[in-house]
Amino acid sequence: MRFILRSLLAASALALSTLASAQTWPAKPVKIVVPYPPGGAVDVVTRKMAAKLQEQTGQTFYVENKAGAAGTIGLSSVVQAPADGYTLAANDTTWALLPHIFRKLPFDHDSALVPVGGFVFAPMALAVKADSKYRTLAELVAAAKARANEVSYGTGGAGSAPHFVSEALGIAAGANFMHVPFKGAGEATMALLSGTIDFQIASTPGILGQVKGGKARLLAVSGTKRLGVLPDVPTFQEAGVKFPGLVNFTALFAPKGTPAPVLERLHKELATAMASPDMKAYAEGIGAEPGHWDAATLAHDLHERTAFWGRIAANTAFERQ
């Protein structure tokens, strides 16, 4: 009986300690791992959110880029981190692609990381260099049909969301494009601007600065409506391809076992951030929709997207690693 009593007291003490720790979160700096190189949409949006969370909580939130292996190196580091709310991961729809990129992941895709919330919903845009000979999506598709695997596009790597979206576009348009992978989305954009590749599909947060600077042009955007900041750019459907594309998002994840009060507080802070006038203006300024998803909504969407990308993967030449 004494042993059982001691065990119960120890468990109660641990639970109270965990609860107290959760209630004081964040009591020290919070690291957000972006599993990609700097400059891409996930990196840009996460840095903006980190600054906002720091403003709201009075505690330091900082981004650490840990790229490699389609994001799994950085994600694995978060999986292995203490489940205390002080190490988080940022990702986008690429999370739903991982089971179709790798035969075996270094962690359990279903449970190793817990979705916390999604925010800043950004269309994917097809960009060309400002002086590109392709003035419309129809012209680019026609060239690809006439010269299979000669019209090239760049991405941040094989298996990335832009890679799968570009392949899905090719399937929808009946065209074959040539894929040129780079080490990150930012590097792919530099290749676009130098004329090394013909086009790039990227989230609007990652490419809109180049468009506003007059260095790139958009031929089409995903989703069902045009961008408020670029009302003359048609959707893919309006441009003649029956292709809804993909509306991307940025999301935060936490290691499995992170205390529920910490997750609840974090989601509350995300919701508060996205309701603020400055974050709304920021999202709209980069061609995205403000707003947020709670953990349940994010988890459901990722489940649906994982199934969808499985169907796309089955119809591409991409071979799992």
ABEGO torsion letter per residue (X at the ends): XAAAAAAAAAAAAAAAAAAAAAAAOBABBBBBBBABBBGBAAAAAAAAAAAAAAAAAGBBBBBBBBBEGGGAAAAAAAAABBBAGABBBBBBAAAAAAAAABABBABBAAAABBBAEBBGBBBBBBBBBAABABABAAAAAAAAAABBGABBBBBAEBGBAAAAAAAAAAAAAGBBBBBBBBABAAAAAAAAAAGABABBBBBAAAAAAAAAAGABBBABBBEABBBAABAABBBAAAAGBBBAEBBBBBBBBBBBGBBAAAAAAAAAAAAAAAABAAAAAAAAAAGBBBEBBBAAAAAAAAAAAAAAAAAAAAABABBBX
